[in-house]
Amino acid sequence: MAVAVLLGVLALVVGGCVCVVWAERGGPRWVRVVAALTRGAGELLHSAGKGSRGGGNRSSGDDGD
């Protein structure tokens, strides 16, 4: 069951990426709408990932010597 869900998510992601490329080449209106939704979802995921990392660019083992 989990494999089927992951395959469905993968199909949505690949389809969204195809729509983004197609929209850049001047696809129909529905493709531009799907591309905009895909880009928006990507931005949300990107900003959510930035917020959960905490302190930014720290390396583990660097004590400043």
C-alpha positions in Angstrom: 0.0 0.0 0.0 2.8 2.4 0.9 4.5 1.7 -2.5 1.3 2.6 -4.3 1.1 5.9 -2.4 4.7 6.7 -3.2 4.3 5.9 -6.8 1.2 8.2 -6.9 3.2 11.0 -5.4 6.1 10.4 -7.8 3.6 10.5 -10.7 2.3 13.9 -9.5 5.8 15.3 -9.1 6.9 14.2 -12.6 3.6 15.4 -14.1 4.1 18.8 -12.5 7.6 19.1 -13.7 6.5 18.2 -17.3 3.8 20.9 -17.0 6.4 23.5 -15.9 8.6 22.7 -18.9 5.6 22.7 -21.3 4.3 26.0 -19.9 7.7 27.6 -20.5 7.3 26.6 -24.1 3.9 28.1 -24.3 1.5 25.3 -23.5 -2.3 25.6 -23.1 -3.9 27.4 -20.2 -4.5 24.3 -18.0 -0.7 23.5 -18.3 0.2 27.0 -17.1 -2.2 26.6 -14.2 -0.7 23.3 -13.2 2.8 24.7 -13.6 1.9 27.6 -11.3 0.6 25.3 -8.7 3.7 23.1 -8.9 6.0 26.1 -8.5 3.9 27.4 -5.6 4.1 24.0 -3.9 7.9 23.9 -4.5 8.3 27.4 -2.9 6.2 26.3 0.1 8.3 23.2 0.6 11.5 25.2 0.1 10.5 27.8 2.8 9.4 25.0 5.1 12.7 23.3 4.8 14.6 26.5 5.5 12.6 27.1 8.7 13.2 23.7 10.2 17.0 23.7 9.9 17.5 26.1 12.7 20.9 27.8 13.0 21.8 27.9 9.4 25.3 27.0 8.1 27.0 25.4 11.1 29.5 22.6 10.8 29.6 19.9 13.5 33.2 19.6 14.8 34.4 23.1 14.1 35.4 24.6 17.5 37.0 27.7 16.1 40.7 26.8 16.6 
